[in-house]
């Protein structure tokens, strides 16, 4: 506790713990306080007729009688008499027990007698009840709190070995009593860290601390006098945001724990929100309270006055008198002050109400604001419109502060008096005794014990079709479900335009009543209610978790795929099928293996997928913060067959799904996020035993995982989908399915809106523990829905959500059956079987790109070492590759620069040109027949792994070639501007001549070459000529001999290289086996000027064409551009 509250900074408080009685006062010891026994103890019992043996009646009483007598006097308010009874017990050697001291200490606390309390404290230790008795220790804390000795409070609390709920309540209440607001909040966090369940009393105390937290900048002397006047001006935006986050977290905790119906807590929440400028939230709480007491009315009225809504304060007073029929004698002093200040300030804007008469407990309190105005009758206040709020939007007057203060000094004084009175009242109202605390503790324990497992007869659930909605006869397989709170966004309008997908918009209480979007189905709250789903009884009205209704509606209307989307996400290229595996079976399914994270390390239970897609400094919402520092890429992957990736999580460009910690620490307040991920990185799957955060913004669910769409309702809003994702992943393993993460599929725009800490409170506290729990959990159920219900129940027992979600799960599963969903069959769990050994052949290498870090908020540590590490990695990958470059420009100005640029990466750089230059080691070659020069280079570097050819008008971004397979052919067959087919008929004679040469060469080819070529050209080789510009291509070592053989077949024929190279590549291997790495290069046909090349360049492409360089200055500008991907290049210029 000391480490949490930093109380060691306070001066030590010392008081003795002697074994003998201490002075009751400065003059008398404790047992001398009563010189004579009471009448009860003065009676004598005679043993025998002669009275030879006699003893006082008090000595014949049992110890239980003494203790009951002492406790009875405390309950009756006879505090001094209770202390005297204790002294009699000591005099007659009656040992007090564990029940006597709490009652005795409560009496001393109410007497506020510090000296007496210290003596009783010494007796506590003498009789061996010290800190081992939590009940006694808690009462001691309460004693020293009431006596005003904070040091003693802390010292007693720090010695409690096992603190319970009452201990923490006493400590937090004490900190509030001594106005140590920050320490009270820190104690609350420590209480949660020790897994102690807060009660209503705890939350009230914390709410009081939040509403009184203030910042004082530099004013040490006199801060008690000026605290209120400085409070509003000295709070900076960061502290305001922090306070709002804390109070929202407390409110969320209240709802989660089921205490939102407690009037005691709600009154404190109303006070807290009004003090922090959230009077609208106080209004909402006030409106929902049906059983309002006097404190509720007082809180609302004083909140309006505190927020300067004076007319509303008078309106609520009027409503209190008329609608609730509160008697005038029930109006307290605080309410009187509130009304006084409201009428006083209300006169500023409307002198008509400058005079008012209020009756307070029979006294006529005359308030005069403007004596020029006539005195209105009391009924004038009652004539105020209950619905009037016009003064909230009135334009404030622009006054100089000094002049305003001089004109309103009396109002400032009255307002200050009012605030002090309100604070005192709420402190007294919120303070309770130990018995009350024990009562709250008992209620909490009873709530946990009342958790019951739902019993469902699955066989009695009947399928019900939609017969009431306008869409009863509408059915389709592909649905996009979004939650809407505002009018349709441009991104949502884009979703409607996606072919083959139906958008379903789910409204809530915040959605405009006239919401409409052509092409989308909109379900308002009324439309949802007509569906009669069981889950409707459990859903909040103002939350996106109402999307659960939309999931059921889509399933009921034929859904086979559901895309869980956000109305801020714009699908890249407007095609979901381009990014996701929409079809898992059938002809349209992609029959290909998927990279999978290695399961070799069983202790690795969660991964950051953003690293795989090029962003190591970014982490997703829901990743445990202790895993944020793991930024190394995978040493290797394995593979898994596709077809069971029933949940597909997409990555978002722009504003990815990040948590509030990242959002608030990686950029300035008004700077929008624009983060880009590598769109060329392959999708990656998660093996059983390893998890990844899954959200509700950009996720595709297949029908086998529809049960996993359920959004929990008892956790905070921004934690709901993440907890659903982990819950769903664990259950998905029971079906043999898995989650896969896909490259960027949407672009989400950052609106630079406030991002709430409080909405994630259930993430940072529980997510790490939740993952460990899910990995260890096993079920003995034989039906899948029973397994789901079993997990939900155990999660409630473990505190990950409440019983509300257990009931919600039961309703959700029953609704699934009602709308026609068939539960999947269970499969054996791989976690319980020995894992297969990962052999060398099973390892799949993939090196993710490291995109430029953005929004770090701090300087990146180890930048230089990282850049050097990249250079070593590139050199290791390409160090045995020979780069062959043909220079069209003047080699005298660029040859050395090209060698300097690419020589760092490749084995060697061979430069060819139309003119030989021995000094620069430039070899002569003709571009038209460049392929005839390559076999000599092949022979010269026979140990090389491959040969990469590039012209000097094409730029190689070598850092983007790491994932390419160096054992396959690379060419631009996927670049339509580079690889074309031309019919000889109707074109120039040159094409006809070239086509005849191709036919002649093909006719002389060995059978393996002919088969490959004719299969690739589909018998069109007789009339169609394939032409490739061939600015860049790669020949691996295993095809070098084939390439040389084909060159020999050409011989002296005048076959142009743009025709010869496509023939060679199609003859050596099938195009399906070409590596597609060059397919995403930037390519333009028309020659570019240098200025246009600058705008054309992209560091994310594997190559860029065209690029014009004719001088050293042009080369320097190119290097500066390429430094985006290789920062060490800046050292060259």
PyMOL commands that set and color helices and strands:
alter all, ss='L'
color gray80, all
select helices_A, chain A and resi 2-5+7-9+30-32+39-42+57-60+63-75+79-91+100-111+114-126+134-147+150-158+165-177+181-193+200-212+223-234+237-256+263-275+279-288+294-306+310-322+328-330+333-349+351-353+379-382+390-393+401-407+409-430+434-449+458-460+490-496+525-529+534-537+544-556+572-574+576-578+609-612+625-627+660-665+703-709+717-733+758-776+784-797+803-818+830-832+840-842+863-878+891-902+927-929+931-940+958-960+989-1003+1007-1017+1020-1022+1037-1050+1057-1068+1071-1073+1076-1080+1090-1096+1112-1122+1127-1132
alter helices_A, ss='H'
color red, helices_A
select strands_A, chain A and resi 44-47+53-56+355-360+363-368+478-483+502-506+520-523+561-565+569-571+593-597+637-641+647-654+684-685+698-702+739-748+881-887+908-913+922-924+946-951+954-956+979-983+1024-1028+1032-1036+1082-1083+1103-1105
alter strands_A, ss='S'
color yellow, strands_A
deselect
rebuild
show_as cartoon
